[in-house]
């Protein structure tokens, strides 16, 4: 229930539009019922039962007489029939105008809520730290922001359509049916809960299955994103067949889970329609018997009752489908809210100090860090970099090089120890000021969909000339001129020195250097 309430909270900016849509739906529903109720005077005049309205009219006939009696009951038989047809045409035209307004405004609300939810999602992930992005597949995030927000808003769109238009329509038809025969209508209402009880277990299962489908859709998006962004690497290794197999495997899982889910979701509609038809047949039998026995219902009233009851089935069917749509929506909403509920960890508290420049040194003091509990990526790092020095960080893939450098602009913060800038912990400074003052050259080449000038000036960042330089080197040939080289292995600094010292020292650095030399780097 909490998720329903949370989704409805996104309607708050649209209550005015919502009210107008509801009013238009009510008008359309009343006019729709009014056109079917006109069958009573039409049949009386057509079969020359008497005047357009009986001497002891039903409540429905009294409403028609009040609204259009002076047009419907005028003239001879031909004129009266013509007038009734004209009134029906006018009512149908006005009903469709009101229906158009209701549907358009419902669409406006649905698209507005989708826009707001996507913006909130995008703004929130900007406040999450780098650790979150390294644990989460980019394709899964894209799927949640695009597909899952759209799916979540099925609750808004289908809810507005089913609950507003069809719900109001059902209320109008029930009012007409009650006015025509309260006994037959009570039979309908007593049997209706049976439909809901039969559908309930199906609906609960559909929610669970749609959650699984959403996960597989995210996996598809993730593979597609990786393959497109890494197209050069895929082609360089002739890995197209492997990637196709990987994509096909996930696609087949998605296909099977979607079919399994839809098999249940689709079942709800024919099942509810069959049960509704059973109720309708029962009404026909009881109503026919009452009419033949001359009890309470005149023939033309019974025909109108049957017509309205038949007209009642489609909106009841659509309304019965709403729980399935709602469960689909909640499956998508759960994946969106799962991200939105993560506390922001890349934002600065009020009053954070502004960083300007390093004057003396950068010190890593007993630094520990892990992306997952118990899996330490950095272990007790101690390193001092003085102003004007260039220190290279080298090691095998996964040794912790990028993680160590990410501590400086506070993409991540140490879980033990501290990174000190002139003796002040980085955590004392705002992230924004650190990132504006530090120059970061990533190993990943990203070109934004903008002008060349905008890409060059991106972020307007510039580093100070006197700042210390810490470089995470991925090829040893680039670090020979560094003032010092820190060699990482298993998250620890195992060697520290200059290139000419380490390359002949018989340690881990020499082994790395010889491997690269043999590979031709």
VEXDREN-2710 file (C-alpha; in Angstrom, 1 decimal):
% VEXDREN-2710
k/r/px/py/pz
1/UNK/0.0/0.0/0.0
2/UNK/2.9/2.3/0.7
3/UNK/4.2/2.1/-2.9
4/UNK/0.7/2.9/-4.2
5/UNK/0.6/6.0/-2.0
6/UNK/4.1/7.0/-3.0
7/UNK/3.3/6.7/-6.7
8/UNK/0.1/8.8/-6.1
9/UNK/2.3/11.4/-4.5
10/UNK/3.7/12.3/-7.9
11/UNK/0.2/13.5/-8.8
12/UNK/0.5/16.4/-6.4
13/UNK/1.5/19.1/-9.0
14/UNK/-1.4/17.9/-11.2
15/UNK/-4.4/18.0/-9.0
16/UNK/-6.0/20.8/-10.9
17/UNK/-5.6/18.9/-14.2
18/UNK/-6.7/15.8/-12.4
19/UNK/-9.9/17.4/-11.2
20/UNK/-10.7/18.7/-14.7
21/UNK/-10.1/15.3/-16.2
22/UNK/-12.4/13.7/-13.6
23/UNK/-15.1/16.2/-14.3
24/UNK/-14.9/15.6/-18.1
25/UNK/-15.0/11.8/-17.4
26/UNK/-18.1/12.2/-15.3
27/UNK/-19.8/14.3/-18.1
28/UNK/-18.9/11.7/-20.7
29/UNK/-20.2/8.9/-18.6
30/UNK/-23.5/10.6/-17.8
31/UNK/-24.1/11.4/-21.4
32/UNK/-23.2/7.8/-22.4
33/UNK/-25.8/6.4/-20.0
34/UNK/-28.3/9.0/-21.1
35/UNK/-28.1/7.8/-24.7
36/UNK/-28.9/4.2/-23.8
37/UNK/-31.7/5.3/-21.5
38/UNK/-33.3/7.0/-24.5
39/UNK/-34.1/3.5/-25.7
40/UNK/-37.1/3.4/-23.5
41/UNK/-39.0/6.3/-25.1
42/UNK/-37.7/5.2/-28.6
43/UNK/-39.2/1.7/-28.2
44/UNK/-42.5/3.0/-26.8
45/UNK/-42.9/5.3/-29.7
46/UNK/-41.7/2.8/-32.3
47/UNK/-44.0/0.0/-31.2
48/UNK/-46.9/2.4/-30.5
49/UNK/-47.1/1.3/-26.9
50/UNK/-48.3/4.8/-26.0
51/UNK/-46.7/8.2/-25.5
52/UNK/-43.0/8.5/-25.1
53/UNK/-43.3/8.2/-21.3
54/UNK/-45.4/5.7/-19.3
55/UNK/-48.1/6.8/-16.9
56/UNK/-46.0/5.4/-14.0
57/UNK/-42.5/6.2/-15.2
58/UNK/-39.3/4.9/-13.7
59/UNK/-36.8/7.3/-12.2
60/UNK/-34.8/7.1/-15.4
61/UNK/-37.8/8.1/-17.5
62/UNK/-38.5/11.1/-15.2
63/UNK/-34.8/12.3/-15.7
64/UNK/-35.2/12.0/-19.5
65/UNK/-38.5/13.8/-19.4
66/UNK/-36.9/16.6/-17.4
67/UNK/-33.9/16.9/-19.6
68/UNK/-35.4/16.5/-23.1
69/UNK/-39.1/15.8/-22.7
70/UNK/-40.2/18.8/-24.8
71/UNK/-38.2/17.5/-27.7
72/UNK/-38.8/13.8/-27.3
73/UNK/-42.6/13.8/-26.8
74/UNK/-43.6/16.3/-29.5
75/UNK/-45.6/15.6/-32.7
76/UNK/-46.7/12.4/-34.3
77/UNK/-44.9/9.1/-34.3
78/UNK/-42.4/10.0/-37.1
79/UNK/-41.6/13.4/-35.6
80/UNK/-41.2/11.9/-32.1
81/UNK/-38.8/9.2/-33.5
82/UNK/-36.8/11.9/-35.4
83/UNK/-36.5/14.0/-32.3
84/UNK/-35.3/11.1/-30.2
85/UNK/-32.7/10.2/-32.8
86/UNK/-31.5/13.9/-32.9
87/UNK/-31.2/14.0/-29.1
88/UNK/-29.2/10.8/-29.2
89/UNK/-26.8/12.2/-31.9
90/UNK/-26.3/15.4/-29.9
91/UNK/-25.7/13.5/-26.7
92/UNK/-23.2/11.1/-28.4
93/UNK/-21.3/14.1/-29.9
94/UNK/-21.0/15.9/-26.6
95/UNK/-20.0/12.6/-24.9
96/UNK/-17.1/12.2/-27.3
97/UNK/-15.9/15.8/-26.8
98/UNK/-15.9/15.3/-23.0
99/UNK/-14.2/11.9/-23.5
100/UNK/-11.5/13.4/-25.6
101/UNK/-10.8/16.1/-23.0
102/UNK/-10.7/13.4/-20.2
103/UNK/-8.3/11.2/-22.2
104/UNK/-6.0/14.0/-23.3
105/UNK/-5.7/15.4/-19.7
106/UNK/-5.0/11.9/-18.4
107/UNK/-2.2/11.5/-21.0
108/UNK/-0.8/14.9/-20.0
109/UNK/-0.7/13.8/-16.3
110/UNK/0.9/10.5/-17.2
111/UNK/3.7/12.0/-19.3
112/UNK/4.3/14.8/-16.8
113/UNK/4.7/12.2/-13.9
114/UNK/7.0/10.2/-16.1
115/UNK/9.1/13.3/-16.8
116/UNK/9.2/14.2/-13.1
117/UNK/10.2/10.7/-12.0
118/UNK/13.0/10.4/-14.5
119/UNK/14.4/13.8/-13.6
120/UNK/14.3/12.9/-9.9
121/UNK/16.0/9.6/-10.7
122/UNK/18.7/11.3/-12.8
123/UNK/19.3/14.0/-10.2
124/UNK/19.5/11.5/-7.4
125/UNK/22.2/9.3/-9.1
126/UNK/24.3/12.4/-9.5
127/UNK/24.5/12.5/-5.7
128/UNK/25.6/8.9/-5.3
129/UNK/29.3/8.1/-4.9
130/UNK/31.6/6.4/-7.4
131/UNK/31.4/3.2/-5.4
132/UNK/27.7/2.8/-6.3
133/UNK/28.5/3.1/-10.1
134/UNK/31.3/0.6/-9.8
135/UNK/28.9/-1.9/-8.1
136/UNK/26.0/-1.2/-10.5
137/UNK/25.9/-2.0/-14.2
138/UNK/25.3/1.1/-16.3
139/UNK/22.7/-0.7/-18.5
140/UNK/20.7/-1.6/-15.4
141/UNK/20.6/2.1/-14.4
142/UNK/19.5/3.1/-18.0
143/UNK/16.8/0.4/-17.9
144/UNK/15.5/1.7/-14.6
145/UNK/15.4/5.3/-15.7
146/UNK/13.7/4.7/-19.1
147/UNK/11.8/1.4/-19.0
148/UNK/11.0/1.0/-15.3
149/UNK/9.8/4.6/-14.9
150/UNK/7.5/4.1/-18.0
151/UNK/6.3/0.8/-16.4
152/UNK/5.7/2.5/-13.1
153/UNK/3.5/5.0/-14.7
154/UNK/1.2/2.3/-16.0
155/UNK/-0.3/2.8/-12.5
156/UNK/-1.0/6.5/-13.4
157/UNK/-2.1/6.0/-17.0
158/UNK/-4.1/2.8/-16.6
159/UNK/-5.4/4.0/-13.2
160/UNK/-6.7/7.2/-14.7
161/UNK/-8.3/5.4/-17.6
162/UNK/-9.7/2.5/-15.7
163/UNK/-10.6/4.2/-12.4
164/UNK/-11.7/7.5/-13.8
165/UNK/-13.5/6.9/-17.0
166/UNK/-14.5/3.3/-16.6
167/UNK/-15.1/3.6/-12.9
168/UNK/-17.4/6.6/-13.3
169/UNK/-19.0/4.9/-16.2
170/UNK/-19.8/1.9/-14.1
171/UNK/-21.3/4.1/-11.4
172/UNK/-23.5/5.8/-13.9
173/UNK/-24.7/2.5/-15.4
174/UNK/-25.3/1.0/-11.9
175/UNK/-27.4/4.1/-11.0
176/UNK/-29.5/3.6/-14.2
177/UNK/-29.8/-0.2/-13.5
178/UNK/-30.9/0.5/-10.0
179/UNK/-33.5/2.9/-11.2
180/UNK/-34.8/0.4/-13.7
181/UNK/-34.7/-2.7/-11.4
182/UNK/-33.0/-2.7/-8.0
183/UNK/-33.6/-6.4/-7.6
184/UNK/-31.7/-7.5/-10.7
185/UNK/-28.9/-4.9/-9.9
186/UNK/-28.5/-6.4/-6.4
187/UNK/-28.0/-9.8/-8.0
188/UNK/-25.1/-8.3/-10.0
189/UNK/-23.5/-6.6/-7.0
190/UNK/-23.7/-9.8/-4.9
191/UNK/-22.0/-11.9/-7.5
192/UNK/-19.3/-9.3/-8.5
193/UNK/-16.9/-10.0/-5.5
194/UNK/-16.5/-13.6/-6.7
195/UNK/-14.6/-12.3/-9.7
196/UNK/-12.2/-10.4/-7.5
197/UNK/-11.6/-13.5/-5.3
198/UNK/-10.8/-15.7/-8.3
199/UNK/-8.4/-13.1/-9.8
200/UNK/-6.4/-12.3/-6.6
201/UNK/-3.9/-15.2/-6.6
202/UNK/-3.2/-14.5/-10.3
203/UNK/-2.5/-10.8/-9.6
204/UNK/-0.1/-11.5/-6.7
205/UNK/1.9/-13.9/-8.9
206/UNK/2.0/-11.5/-11.8
207/UNK/3.7/-8.9/-9.5
208/UNK/6.5/-11.3/-8.6
209/UNK/7.1/-12.4/-12.2
210/UNK/7.2/-8.8/-13.6
211/UNK/10.0/-8.1/-11.1
212/UNK/12.1/-10.9/-12.7
213/UNK/11.3/-9.7/-16.2
214/UNK/12.5/-6.2/-15.3
215/UNK/15.8/-7.5/-14.0
216/UNK/16.4/-9.4/-17.3
217/UNK/15.5/-6.3/-19.3
218/UNK/18.2/-4.5/-17.3
219/UNK/20.7/-7.2/-18.1
220/UNK/19.9/-6.8/-21.8
221/UNK/20.4/-3.1/-21.7
222/UNK/23.7/-3.6/-19.7
223/UNK/25.1/-6.0/-22.4
224/UNK/24.1/-3.7/-25.2
225/UNK/25.6/-0.7/-23.5
226/UNK/28.9/-2.5/-22.9
227/UNK/29.1/-3.8/-26.4
228/UNK/28.4/-0.5/-28.1
229/UNK/30.8/1.5/-25.8
230/UNK/33.5/-1.2/-26.2
231/UNK/33.0/-1.8/-29.9
232/UNK/36.7/-1.2/-30.7
233/UNK/37.8/-3.8/-28.1
234/UNK/35.2/-6.3/-29.2
235/UNK/36.4/-6.1/-32.8
236/UNK/40.1/-6.0/-31.9
237/UNK/39.7/-9.4/-30.2
238/UNK/37.3/-10.8/-32.8
239/UNK/34.8/-11.4/-30.0
240/UNK/31.6/-10.8/-31.9
241/UNK/30.5/-14.4/-31.8
242/UNK/31.1/-14.5/-28.0
243/UNK/29.1/-11.3/-27.4
244/UNK/26.3/-12.5/-29.7
245/UNK/26.1/-15.8/-27.6
246/UNK/26.1/-13.8/-24.4
247/UNK/23.4/-11.5/-25.6
248/UNK/21.3/-14.4/-27.0
249/UNK/21.4/-16.2/-23.7
250/UNK/20.0/-13.3/-21.8
251/UNK/17.5/-12.5/-24.6
252/UNK/16.2/-16.1/-24.4
253/UNK/15.8/-15.8/-20.6
254/UNK/14.0/-12.6/-21.0
255/UNK/11.8/-14.2/-23.7
256/UNK/10.8/-17.1/-21.5
257/UNK/10.2/-15.0/-18.4
258/UNK/8.1/-12.5/-20.4
259/UNK/6.0/-15.3/-21.9
260/UNK/5.5/-16.9/-18.5
261/UNK/4.4/-13.6/-17.0
262/UNK/2.1/-12.6/-19.9
263/UNK/0.5/-16.1/-19.8
264/UNK/-0.8/-15.2/-16.3
265/UNK/-1.4/-11.5/-17.0
266/UNK/-3.5/-12.2/-20.1
267/UNK/-5.5/-14.9/-18.3
268/UNK/-7.0/-12.3/-16.0
269/UNK/-9.0/-10.7/-18.9
270/UNK/-10.8/-13.7/-20.4
271/UNK/-11.4/-15.1/-17.0
272/UNK/-13.0/-12.0/-15.7
273/UNK/-15.0/-11.6/-18.9
274/UNK/-16.3/-15.2/-18.7
275/UNK/-17.4/-14.7/-15.1
276/UNK/-19.0/-11.4/-16.0
277/UNK/-20.9/-13.1/-18.9
278/UNK/-22.1/-15.7/-16.4
279/UNK/-23.6/-13.0/-14.2
280/UNK/-25.1/-11.4/-17.3
281/UNK/-26.8/-14.6/-18.4
282/UNK/-28.2/-15.0/-14.9
283/UNK/-29.7/-11.5/-15.2
284/UNK/-31.2/-12.3/-18.5
285/UNK/-32.9/-15.5/-17.1
286/UNK/-34.2/-13.7/-14.0
287/UNK/-35.3/-10.6/-16.0
288/UNK/-37.0/-12.6/-18.7
289/UNK/-38.9/-14.7/-16.1
290/UNK/-40.0/-11.5/-14.3
291/UNK/-41.2/-9.9/-17.5
292/UNK/-43.1/-13.0/-18.7
293/UNK/-44.8/-13.2/-15.3
294/UNK/-45.7/-9.5/-15.6
295/UNK/-43.8/-8.6/-12.5
296/UNK/-42.6/-5.0/-12.2
297/UNK/-40.7/-4.7/-15.5
298/UNK/-42.4/-3.4/-18.7
299/UNK/-40.9/-5.0/-22.0
300/UNK/-39.2/-1.7/-23.1
301/UNK/-37.7/-1.2/-19.7
302/UNK/-36.3/-4.7/-19.7
303/UNK/-34.8/-4.2/-23.2
304/UNK/-33.2/-1.0/-21.9
305/UNK/-31.9/-2.8/-18.8
306/UNK/-30.4/-5.5/-21.0
307/UNK/-28.7/-2.9/-23.2
308/UNK/-27.2/-1.0/-20.3
309/UNK/-26.1/-4.3/-18.6
310/UNK/-24.3/-5.3/-21.9
311/UNK/-22.8/-1.9/-22.0
312/UNK/-21.6/-2.4/-18.5
313/UNK/-19.4/-5.4/-19.4
314/UNK/-16.5/-3.6/-21.3
315/UNK/-15.8/-1.1/-18.5
316/UNK/-16.0/-3.9/-15.9
317/UNK/-13.6/-5.9/-18.0
318/UNK/-11.1/-3.0/-18.2
319/UNK/-11.5/-2.3/-14.5
320/UNK/-10.8/-5.9/-13.8
321/UNK/-7.5/-5.7/-15.7
322/UNK/-6.3/-2.8/-13.6
323/UNK/-4.9/-4.9/-10.8
324/UNK/-2.6/-6.6/-13.4
325/UNK/-1.5/-3.3/-14.7
326/UNK/-1.0/-2.1/-11.1
327/UNK/1.3/-5.0/-10.3
328/UNK/3.3/-4.4/-13.4
329/UNK/3.6/-0.8/-12.4
330/UNK/4.7/-1.7/-8.8
331/UNK/7.4/-4.1/-10.1
332/UNK/8.9/-1.2/-12.1
333/UNK/8.4/1.3/-9.3
334/UNK/10.2/-1.0/-6.8
335/UNK/13.3/-1.0/-9.0
336/UNK/13.1/2.8/-9.3
337/UNK/12.5/3.4/-5.6
338/UNK/15.3/1.0/-4.8
339/UNK/17.8/3.6/-6.2
340/UNK/15.9/6.6/-5.0
341/UNK/16.0/5.3/-1.5
342/UNK/19.7/5.0/-1.4
343/UNK/21.1/7.8/0.8
344/UNK/23.1/10.4/-1.2
345/UNK/26.8/9.9/-0.3
346/UNK/28.4/12.3/-2.8
347/UNK/27.1/15.6/-1.4
348/UNK/28.7/18.0/1.0
349/UNK/27.3/19.1/4.4
350/UNK/26.7/22.8/4.9
351/UNK/29.8/24.7/6.0
352/UNK/32.3/22.5/4.3
353/UNK/35.7/24.3/3.8
354/UNK/36.7/25.4/0.3
355/UNK/40.0/23.9/-1.0
356/UNK/42.3/26.2/-3.0
357/UNK/45.7/24.5/-3.5
358/UNK/48.4/22.3/-1.9
359/UNK/51.3/24.2/-0.5
360/UNK/53.5/21.5/1.1
361/UNK/52.4/17.9/0.5
362/UNK/49.8/15.2/0.0
363/UNK/49.9/12.4/2.6
364/UNK/48.1/9.0/2.5
365/UNK/48.1/7.9/6.2
366/UNK/47.2/4.2/6.9
367/UNK/44.5/4.3/4.3
368/UNK/42.0/1.4/4.0
369/UNK/39.1/1.1/1.5
370/UNK/36.7/-1.5/0.3
371/UNK/33.7/-1.4/-2.1
372/UNK/32.1/-4.4/-0.4
373/UNK/32.3/-5.4/3.3
374/UNK/35.4/-7.4/4.1
375/UNK/36.9/-7.1/0.6
376/UNK/39.6/-4.6/1.1
377/UNK/40.9/-2.9/-2.1
378/UNK/43.5/-0.8/-0.3
379/UNK/45.2/-2.0/2.9
380/UNK/47.2/0.4/5.1
381/UNK/48.5/2.7/2.4
382/UNK/51.2/5.1/3.7
383/UNK/52.6/7.5/1.0
384/UNK/53.9/11.1/1.0
385/UNK/54.0/13.2/-2.2
386/UNK/55.7/16.6/-1.9
387/UNK/54.9/19.7/-3.9
388/UNK/56.6/19.6/-7.3
389/UNK/57.0/15.8/-7.2
390/UNK/55.6/13.4/-9.7
391/UNK/54.7/10.0/-8.1
392/UNK/53.5/7.2/-10.3
393/UNK/51.3/4.4/-8.9
394/UNK/51.9/1.1/-10.8
395/UNK/50.6/-2.5/-10.4
396/UNK/48.6/-5.2/-12.1
397/UNK/45.0/-4.8/-13.0
398/UNK/42.9/-4.7/-9.8
399/UNK/45.8/-3.8/-7.6
400/UNK/44.0/-0.6/-6.4
401/UNK/45.7/2.1/-8.5
402/UNK/42.6/3.9/-9.7
403/UNK/41.0/3.5/-6.3
404/UNK/44.0/5.2/-4.6
405/UNK/43.9/8.1/-7.0
406/UNK/40.1/8.4/-6.6
407/UNK/40.6/9.3/-2.9
408/UNK/42.1/12.8/-3.8
409/UNK/39.0/14.3/-5.5
410/UNK/36.8/12.5/-3.0
411/UNK/35.2/10.2/-5.5
412/UNK/35.4/7.9/-2.6
413/UNK/36.5/8.4/1.1
414/UNK/38.8/6.1/3.1
415/UNK/37.1/3.8/5.6
416/UNK/40.1/3.8/7.8
417/UNK/43.0/6.3/8.0
418/UNK/43.1/9.6/6.1
419/UNK/44.3/11.5/3.1
420/UNK/45.9/14.8/4.2
421/UNK/46.4/17.9/2.1
422/UNK/48.9/20.1/4.0
423/UNK/47.9/18.2/7.1
424/UNK/44.1/18.7/6.6
425/UNK/42.0/15.6/5.8
426/UNK/40.3/15.7/2.4
427/UNK/37.0/15.0/4.2
428/UNK/37.2/18.6/5.7
429/UNK/36.9/20.1/2.2
430/UNK/33.9/20.2/-0.1
431/UNK/34.0/17.7/-3.0
432/UNK/33.2/20.5/-5.5
433/UNK/36.1/22.7/-4.5
434/UNK/38.5/19.7/-4.6
435/UNK/37.4/18.6/-8.0
436/UNK/37.6/22.2/-9.4
437/UNK/41.2/22.5/-8.1
438/UNK/42.5/19.1/-9.1
439/UNK/43.2/18.1/-12.7
440/UNK/41.9/14.6/-13.4
441/UNK/42.9/12.8/-16.6
442/UNK/41.0/9.6/-16.9
443/UNK/42.2/6.4/-18.6
444/UNK/38.7/6.3/-20.1
445/UNK/38.1/8.4/-23.2
446/UNK/34.6/9.9/-23.1
447/UNK/33.4/12.4/-25.8
448/UNK/30.1/14.1/-24.9
449/UNK/27.5/14.7/-27.5
450/UNK/28.3/18.4/-27.8
451/UNK/30.7/20.8/-29.6
452/UNK/34.5/20.3/-29.5
453/UNK/34.8/23.6/-27.5
454/UNK/32.3/22.3/-24.9
455/UNK/34.2/19.1/-24.6
456/UNK/37.5/20.8/-24.1
457/UNK/36.0/23.3/-21.6
458/UNK/34.0/20.6/-19.8
459/UNK/33.7/21.5/-16.1
460/UNK/36.1/24.4/-16.4
461/UNK/38.7/22.6/-14.3
462/UNK/42.3/23.6/-14.1
463/UNK/45.1/22.4/-11.8
464/UNK/47.7/24.6/-10.1
465/UNK/51.2/24.5/-11.5
466/UNK/52.8/23.9/-8.0
467/UNK/50.5/21.0/-7.1
468/UNK/51.9/17.5/-6.5
469/UNK/51.1/15.0/-9.2
470/UNK/49.9/11.5/-8.5
471/UNK/49.6/9.3/-11.6
472/UNK/48.1/5.8/-11.8
473/UNK/50.1/4.3/-14.6
474/UNK/48.8/1.4/-16.7
475/UNK/52.0/1.1/-18.8
476/UNK/55.4/1.2/-17.1
477/UNK/57.1/2.9/-20.1
478/UNK/55.3/6.1/-19.1
479/UNK/56.7/6.4/-15.6
480/UNK/60.5/6.2/-16.1
481/UNK/60.9/9.9/-15.4
482/UNK/58.7/10.1/-12.3
483/UNK/60.4/11.3/-9.1
484/UNK/59.1/8.1/-7.3
485/UNK/57.2/5.0/-8.2
486/UNK/54.9/3.2/-5.7
487/UNK/54.2/-0.4/-6.6
488/UNK/50.9/-1.8/-5.5
489/UNK/50.1/-5.4/-5.1
490/UNK/46.9/-6.7/-3.4
491/UNK/46.1/-3.2/-2.2
492/UNK/49.4/-2.7/-0.4
493/UNK/52.5/-0.7/-1.4
494/UNK/55.2/-3.4/-1.8
495/UNK/57.9/-1.2/-3.3
496/UNK/58.7/2.5/-3.4
497/UNK/61.6/4.1/-5.3
498/UNK/62.9/5.5/-8.7
499/UNK/62.6/3.6/-11.9
500/UNK/66.4/2.9/-12.3
501/UNK/66.4/1.5/-8.7
502/UNK/63.4/-0.7/-9.0
503/UNK/64.0/-2.0/-12.5
504/UNK/67.2/-3.8/-11.2
505/UNK/66.0/-4.5/-7.7
506/UNK/64.8/-8.0/-8.3
507/UNK/61.3/-7.2/-6.9
508/UNK/57.8/-7.1/-8.2
509/UNK/58.4/-3.9/-10.3
510/UNK/61.2/-5.7/-12.2
511/UNK/58.9/-8.6/-13.0
512/UNK/56.2/-6.3/-14.3
513/UNK/58.7/-4.4/-16.4
514/UNK/60.2/-7.6/-18.0
515/UNK/56.7/-8.8/-18.8
516/UNK/55.8/-5.5/-20.6
517/UNK/59.2/-5.5/-22.3
518/UNK/58.6/-9.0/-23.6
519/UNK/55.1/-8.0/-24.8
520/UNK/56.6/-5.1/-26.8
521/UNK/55.1/-2.2/-24.8
END
